[in-house]
Amino acid sequence: MYGSKTEDPIVKYYDETVGTSGKHEVAWYLTKAHSFGDPILDMACGTGRMSILLAKEGYSIVAFDRSEGMLTRFHEKLSREPIEIKRRVQIFQQDMDNFTFKERFNTIICVDAFFHNLFEQEALNCLKCVSQHLTYKGRFFFNVPNPNQDFLQKCLDSQGKIWTTKNIYPLENSGTTILVEEASAADIQAQLIFTKLRFTCSDSEGNIIERNESSWTTRYMYQDQYLTLFETSGLEVELLVGTYQNEPVSPTSQLIFQLKL
Ligand SMILES: C[S@@+](CC[C@H](N)C(=O)[O-])C[C@H]1O[C@@H](n2cnc3c(N)ncnc32)[C@H](O)[C@@H]1O
């Protein structure tokens, strides 16, 4: 399970490492929020990376996530914001394949998280919940990896035993750096990827001060599989792009969907 506790390194270092926002990604979601407005539902919101940003733009947000650890970080971050921002954000602990809120939303987002629906039935339940919470003029936006044969082959070959460097991130004002390495394995039949991330913190002199791992499972699906699920759950694709610069889908891009009822 994805970082359920605050001590889990993925929770502890999310905002400084893998959760570092790309400028095109942020701009893309902000533009969508400007077009479709609030209320906004931020599904699998994590530490509130997108929610806080959107609240700062003046939007009302309902946000939820399954992980207590990620939500604890979100609450800590929000507590440091001015009262008018805090008032715009409501946070809940919920599963994305089974949620109920009283209101419907003009913008629903699920950023870097839909692939945590591990079975087809979970993904379908999640989409059905979305269609029950979307207004007729509203839109649902989410991104998933486009299954890449090279990556899948590497997972099969390495069986989760070969570490590759993702990046080295500096921690602000401390001289500490965090090296993030990844090792993945795949179950092709179940379309599952088993990911381990290793976080190595070093001080300004290069001495290792901490090394810890997080792990989780995600499910990849092909474009056609998504289209079938959308049809069953009453959602229609309005836009599909491969990147946050609106480039077309390619073997190395993501799948970024904009859906309507
Ligand atoms: C990569 S993080 C993305 C967080 C956030 N959307 C962002 O863009 O920073 C994935 C998130 O999905 C959450 N998650 C995983 N499975 C979930 C589920 N079934 N229901 C709700 N949240 C889930 C994890 O706890 C984690 O916070």
The ligand as a MOL file (V3000), in Angstrom:
LIG
                    3D

  0  0  0     0  0            999 V3000
M  V30 BEGIN CTAB
M  V30 COUNTS 27 29 0 0 0
M  V30 BEGIN ATOM
M  V30 1 C 1.7320 9.5170 -6.7840 0
M  V30 2 S 0.6350 9.9920 -5.4900 0 CHG=1
M  V30 3 C -0.2090 11.3660 -6.2750 0
M  V30 4 C -0.7710 12.3280 -5.2650 0
M  V30 5 C -1.3590 13.6080 -5.8510 0
M  V30 6 N -2.4790 13.3560 -6.7230 0
M  V30 7 C -0.3110 14.4180 -6.5740 0
M  V30 8 O -0.4190 14.5880 -7.7910 0
M  V30 9 O 0.6390 14.8590 -5.9170 0 CHG=-1
M  V30 10 C -0.6190 8.7250 -5.5300 0
M  V30 11 C -1.6530 8.8770 -4.4300 0
M  V30 12 O -2.7200 7.9560 -4.6490 0
M  V30 13 C -3.1930 7.5660 -3.3620 0
M  V30 14 N -3.9950 6.3460 -3.4960 0
M  V30 15 C -3.5730 5.1190 -3.8610 0
M  V30 16 N -4.6080 4.2690 -3.9370 0
M  V30 17 C -5.7200 4.9760 -3.5910 0
M  V30 18 C -7.1090 4.6670 -3.4890 0
M  V30 19 N -7.5450 3.4550 -3.7590 0
M  V30 20 N -7.9640 5.6400 -3.1260 0
M  V30 21 C -7.5090 6.8900 -2.8450 0
M  V30 22 N -6.2160 7.2430 -2.9180 0
M  V30 23 C -5.3310 6.3100 -3.2990 0
M  V30 24 C -1.9100 7.3930 -2.5600 0
M  V30 25 O -2.1510 7.3650 -1.1850 0
M  V30 26 C -1.1230 8.6010 -3.0340 0
M  V30 27 O -1.3560 9.7110 -2.2190 0
M  V30 END ATOM
M  V30 BEGIN BOND
M  V30 1 1 1 2
M  V30 2 1 2 3
M  V30 3 1 2 10
M  V30 4 1 3 4
M  V30 5 1 4 5
M  V30 6 1 5 6
M  V30 7 1 5 7
M  V30 8 2 7 8
M  V30 9 1 7 9
M  V30 10 1 10 11
M  V30 11 1 11 12
M  V30 12 1 11 26
M  V30 13 1 12 13
M  V30 14 1 13 14
M  V30 15 1 13 24
M  V30 16 1 14 15
M  V30 17 1 14 23
M  V30 18 2 15 16
M  V30 19 1 16 17
M  V30 20 1 17 18
M  V30 21 2 17 23
M  V30 22 1 18 19
M  V30 23 2 18 20
M  V30 24 1 20 21
M  V30 25 2 21 22
M  V30 26 1 22 23
M  V30 27 1 24 25
M  V30 28 1 24 26
M  V30 29 1 26 27
M  V30 END BOND
M  V30 END CTAB
M  END
